[in-house]
Every structure is written in structure tokens, then in C-alpha cells.
Amino acid sequence: MQRYFSEQNFSGNTLNLSEDVYKHAVVVMRMKAGSKFELVTPDKVVHVMELVTIDSAKKQAVAHECERFEHQVELPVEATIVCGLPKNDKTDLIVMKATELGVSKIVFFAGDWSVARWAKQKQAKKLERLQKIAKSASEQSHRTTIPEVSYLDGLEALLPDEDTVGLCAYEESAKAGEKGMLAKVFDVLKTGEKKKVTAVFGPEGGISPKEVELLKKKGFSFAGLGPRIMRAETAPLYFLSALSFALELE
């Protein structure tokens, strides 16, 4: 069943479709009176809605609530990935797939060794587009929340709180044969000692020595992700997959 998100909670039984939902449900999906879809409100309640009336001339439609329920599909911890800006349109891929894998927040940053850069006047527009990708991916994967996408000019502004365990995927750690840190972080999350995890991933050029020292001062641990070298867009997806396995499938 098609799923959409509402920016507001509602307590009644009927709903006037927003412009975006109308356009996708009626125009794109060609739903008719009697068609059903799911609507998720900010309180994470899923409402099963049935289209009652459609006014094509005014581009308006009314839906009636048939059922409401809560469905736990989110990761048991708040997972944030902090990714050095990759080249080309790889940001799109990271946002789409990380959303499907359950991420809570996606932060892109201009690393010391980043090839790509975002001009200041274009940052807001780029984030708006990526936020739409996150919303679409949340609908497709039937999540009950939409990840937040943001941008930092550098890792100096990264401020994890006391309830967060910090991790950096570091190529040099992998080369040195480091194998246990990722499992240790997952064990901390399993015990409930920490409720959030923030994982940092470098751009194609990697993490600079200066950034390594900065993350150490912020309390981050460094981990290898296996003997193979991963692309900048692959590493965060590997991490989220491993996190899901450790916390949801074991």
C-alpha cells in the first residue's frame, strides 16, 4: 500500500489531501474513490485512508480514515552518519539507501581532502533536494520517520552529546588489521548504555591527520570495516547494514 507523510497530526476521521499527496496519489498513481493509502503523522501513527471524493477541476480530494495503528520499524538507536562530500551525485545514493537502512540523520561535511565542494549560495537548495529524496525513500521503505539531512563546513562543528558513542571508519585502522572496534561499539548499544551512535566516513580522499586528531579529542573511536577498501558511498551503507544485523536480527 502506498505510504505518505503528513506534517501535522489530525484527530478527526476525514482529511483534505495536501497538494503533494494529491499530485502523487491522484495524478501519478491514478487513485480513484475507494482507493486506500497509508498516511504517517508526526506522532508515528499510521492511518489507513480511503479516498472518498475527488474534485479534478479544483485538484482537491477528501479521504476518510479506516484504521490507525502503530508499527515499530525504526532502528532501536538513533544512528547518524557523517559523510565527507563525495563526487558527482553520490550524495543522492547515500541519502536514498541510508534511509532505507534506517538512518536517523545524515550529515555531509566538506573534508580537508574532499574533492567536491558546495558553494554557500547553493547549500540550501541542495539540502532541500536531498530532503525530498529522504522523504521519498522513507515512503518507499514504509518507515515512520524521515531522516534529517544537514551540512557542516567541517568536523569542528560536530558536537555529539553524552548519550552518543562516536566512531570513525578509518582506512589506516583497516590496514593495521583492526577488527574488534565495530563489535565493541555495537555491544555498548546493545546494553543500552548509549542510545545514539554517530559514525564518520571520509570522502574519496580520506580523512586527514588533522581531522583524525580532532575526532580523537571529541572522543571518537577508530575502526576498520574489513580487509577490502570501500568507496566513499559504500562504507556508510555497510555500517548501517551491520548495525541493523547486530541490533535487530541477532
C-alpha positions in Angstrom: 0.0 0.0 0.0 1.3 3.4 -0.9 2.6 5.4 2.1 2.7 9.2 2.5 3.8 11.5 5.4 1.8 14.3 6.9 3.4 17.3 8.6 0.6 17.6 11.1 -1.3 15.2 13.4 -5.0 15.0 13.0 -7.7 13.7 15.3 -10.8 13.6 13.1 -11.9 11.0 10.6 -11.5 12.9 7.4 -8.6 14.7 5.7 -8.2 17.1 2.8 -5.2 15.9 0.9 -2.3 18.2 0.7 -1.1 19.4 -2.8 1.8 17.0 -2.8 -0.2 14.0 -1.7 -3.0 14.8 -4.2 -0.5 15.1 -7.1 1.2 11.8 -6.4 -1.9 9.8 -5.3 -4.4 11.0 -7.9 -2.3 12.3 -10.8 0.7 9.9 -10.7 -0.8 6.8 -9.1 -4.2 7.4 -10.6 -6.1 6.5 -7.4 -9.9 6.6 -7.6 -12.6 7.0 -5.0 -12.4 3.8 -2.9 -8.6 3.6 -3.2 -6.6 3.2 0.0 -3.3 4.5 1.1 -1.3 5.0 4.4 -0.6 8.3 6.0 2.0 8.7 8.7 1.6 11.6 11.1 4.5 13.2 13.2 3.4 11.1 16.2 4.4 8.0 14.2 0.9 6.7 13.9 -0.1 5.1 10.6 -3.5 6.0 9.3 -5.1 3.8 6.6 -7.1 6.3 4.5 -9.7 5.7 1.8 -10.4 8.3 -0.9 -14.0 9.4 -0.7 -14.3 12.3 -3.1 -12.0 13.7 -5.9 -12.5 17.1 -7.5 -10.2 17.1 -10.5 -11.2 20.6 -11.5 -10.1 22.1 -8.2 -7.3 19.5 -7.7 -8.7 18.5 -4.3 -9.6 15.3 -2.6 -11.0 14.1 0.7 -10.0 10.9 2.4 -11.7 9.0 5.3 -9.8 7.2 8.0 -10.5 3.4 8.0 -7.9 2.3 10.6 -5.0 3.6 12.6 -2.1 1.7 14.2 1.5 2.0 15.4 4.2 -0.1 13.7 7.7 -0.3 15.1 10.1 -0.3 12.1 12.8 2.1 13.2 16.2 1.1 14.5 16.3 0.8 18.3 19.0 3.5 18.4 19.4 6.9 16.8 22.0 6.4 14.0 23.8 9.4 12.5 26.2 9.1 9.5 28.6 11.9 8.9 30.0 11.7 5.3 32.7 13.7 3.6 31.2 15.2 0.4 31.6 12.7 -2.4 31.9 13.5 -6.1 29.1 13.7 -8.6 25.6 12.6 -7.5 26.7 10.1 -4.9 25.0 12.2 -2.2 21.7 11.1 -3.7 22.6 7.4 -3.4 23.8 7.8 0.1 20.6 9.5 1.2 18.3 7.1 -0.6 20.0 3.9 0.6 20.8 5.1 4.1 17.2 6.0 4.6 16.1 2.5 3.5 18.6 1.1 6.0 17.1 3.1 9.0 19.4 6.1 9.5 18.1 8.9 11.7 20.4 11.8 10.5 22.6 12.3 7.5 25.3 14.9 7.7 27.6 15.9 4.8 30.8 17.8 5.5 33.5 19.5 3.5 36.5 17.4 4.5 40.1 18.6 4.3 40.6 16.1 1.4 37.2 16.4 -0.2 37.3 16.9 -4.0 33.7 18.1 -4.1 32.7 21.4 -2.6 29.3 23.1 -2.1 29.1 26.8 -2.8 27.5 28.6 0.1 24.7 30.0 -2.1 23.8 26.5 -3.3 23.8 24.7 0.0 20.1 25.3 0.9 18.9 24.2 -2.5 21.0 21.1 -2.4 19.7 20.2 1.1 16.1 20.8 0.1 16.5 18.3 -2.8 18.2 15.7 -0.7 15.5 16.1 2.0 12.9 15.3 -0.7 14.9 12.1 -1.6 14.9 11.1 2.0 11.1 11.6 2.2 10.5 9.6 -0.9 12.8 6.8 0.3 11.0 6.8 3.7 7.7 6.3 2.0 9.0 3.6 -0.2 10.6 1.7 2.7 7.5 2.2 4.9 9.3 4.0 7.7 7.5 6.1 10.3 10.1 8.9 10.3 12.0 10.9 7.7 15.8 11.3 8.3 17.1 14.8 8.7 19.8 15.8 6.1 22.2 18.6 7.0 25.6 20.1 6.1 28.7 21.1 8.0 31.6 23.2 6.7 34.0 20.9 8.7 34.2 18.4 11.5 34.9 21.2 14.0 31.2 21.8 14.3 30.4 18.2 15.0 29.1 18.0 18.6 27.9 14.6 19.7 26.2 14.6 23.1 26.9 12.5 26.2 24.4 9.8 25.2 26.3 9.2 21.9 29.0 6.7 21.0 31.3 8.1 18.3 33.0 6.0 15.6 35.2 6.8 12.6 35.7 4.3 9.8 39.4 4.8 9.1 41.3 3.2 6.3 44.6 3.1 8.2 42.9 1.2 11.0 41.8 -1.4 8.5 45.3 -1.6 7.0 46.7 -2.2 10.5 44.3 -5.2 10.9 41.9 -3.6 13.4 38.8 -5.9 13.7 37.2 -5.5 17.0 36.1 -1.9 17.5 32.9 -2.1 15.5 31.7 -5.0 17.5 32.6 -3.2 20.8 30.5 -0.2 19.7 27.6 -2.5 18.9 27.9 -4.2 22.3 27.7 -0.7 24.0 24.5 0.0 22.1 23.0 -3.4 22.9 23.4 -2.9 26.6 21.5 0.4 26.4 24.5 2.3 27.9 24.3 4.6 24.9 21.2 5.4 22.9 22.8 7.1 19.9 25.7 6.4 17.5 27.5 8.8 15.2 29.7 7.3 12.6 32.1 9.4 10.4 33.2 8.5 6.9 35.7 10.3 4.8 35.3 11.4 1.2 37.2 9.8 -1.7 40.4 11.4 -0.5 40.0 10.0 3.0 40.3 11.5 6.5 43.2 13.9 7.0 45.6 13.6 10.0 44.2 16.9 11.3 40.7 15.5 11.2 41.8 12.3 12.9 43.3 14.3 15.8 40.1 16.4 16.0 37.9 13.3 16.3 40.1 11.8 18.9 39.7 14.9 21.1 35.9 14.6 20.6 36.1 11.0 22.0 35.7 9.1 18.7 37.0 5.6 18.3 38.5 4.4 15.1 37.5 1.1 13.3 38.4 -0.9 10.3 35.5 -2.2 8.2 37.2 -5.3 6.9 40.2 -6.0 4.6 38.7 -4.5 1.5 38.8 -0.9 0.5 35.3 0.6 0.1 34.2 3.5 -1.9 33.0 6.6 0.0 29.4 5.8 -0.7 29.7 2.2 0.3 31.2 2.5 3.7 28.2 4.2 5.5 25.8 1.7 3.9 28.0 -1.2 5.1 27.9 0.3 8.6 24.2 0.7 8.7 23.7 -2.8 7.4 26.0 -4.2 10.1 24.2 -2.1 12.8 20.8 -3.4 11.7 22.1 -7.0 11.9 23.6 -6.5 15.3 20.6 -4.8 16.9 17.6 -6.2 15.0 18.5 -9.7 13.7 20.8 -11.4 16.1 
